[in-house]
Amino acid sequence: MNSAESLQPLWDKHQNEILKGFLELLSFESVSAESRLKPNLLQCVEWLKEFLESDLGFTTEVWTTPG
């Protein structure tokens, strides 16, 4: 079984939650090249950080950069 096949049971069990999270992530208007969208970008960063930490158990760190 390859790695993609090993994820099938997870997908089958959690498909609705996975799609809901993906669509929520895509809903952020967060083009980083547009300064007017910076608040949206920061909301997206916080959402993704929370998702990775609470839902998937990752440890994350946000790095700010000038600009």
C-alpha positions as CSV (number, residue, x, y, z in Angstrom):
1,M,0.0,0.0,0.0
2,N,1.5,3.4,-1.0
3,S,1.2,6.5,1.3
4,A,-1.8,7.8,-0.6
5,E,-3.7,4.6,-0.2
6,S,-2.9,4.6,3.5
7,L,-4.8,7.9,3.9
8,Q,-8.0,6.5,2.3
9,P,-9.6,5.3,5.6
10,L,-8.9,8.8,7.1
11,W,-10.5,10.5,4.1
12,D,-13.5,8.1,4.2
13,K,-14.1,8.8,7.9
14,H,-13.5,12.6,7.8
15,Q,-14.2,13.7,4.3
16,N,-16.9,16.3,5.3
17,E,-14.7,17.9,8.0
18,I,-11.6,18.0,5.6
19,L,-13.6,19.6,2.8
20,K,-15.2,22.1,5.2
21,G,-11.8,23.2,6.5
22,F,-10.3,23.4,3.0
23,L,-13.2,25.6,1.8
24,E,-12.9,27.8,4.9
25,L,-9.1,28.3,4.2
26,L,-9.9,29.2,0.6
27,S,-12.5,31.7,1.7
28,F,-9.9,34.1,3.1
29,E,-9.2,37.0,0.8
30,S,-5.5,37.0,1.5
31,V,-3.3,38.0,-1.5
32,S,-0.2,39.0,0.3
33,A,0.9,41.4,-2.4
34,E,-2.1,43.7,-1.7
35,S,-1.5,45.7,1.5
36,R,-5.2,46.5,1.9
37,L,-5.7,42.7,2.5
38,K,-3.2,42.5,5.3
39,P,-5.9,42.1,8.0
40,N,-7.4,39.2,6.0
41,L,-3.9,37.6,5.5
42,L,-3.3,37.8,9.3
43,Q,-6.7,36.2,9.9
44,C,-5.8,33.4,7.5
45,V,-2.5,32.9,9.3
46,E,-4.2,32.6,12.6
47,W,-6.8,30.2,11.2
48,L,-4.2,28.0,9.7
49,K,-2.0,28.0,12.8
50,E,-5.0,27.0,14.9
51,F,-6.0,24.3,12.5
52,L,-2.5,22.8,12.3
53,E,-2.0,22.9,16.1
54,S,-5.4,21.8,17.4
55,D,-6.7,19.6,14.6
56,L,-3.5,18.0,13.5
57,G,-1.2,18.2,16.5
58,F,1.5,20.2,14.8
59,T,3.7,22.8,16.6
60,T,3.8,26.0,14.6
61,E,5.5,29.3,14.7
62,V,4.5,32.5,12.8
63,W,7.4,34.5,11.4
64,T,6.7,38.1,10.6
65,T,8.6,39.8,7.9
66,P,9.0,43.5,6.9
67,G,6.6,44.6,4.2
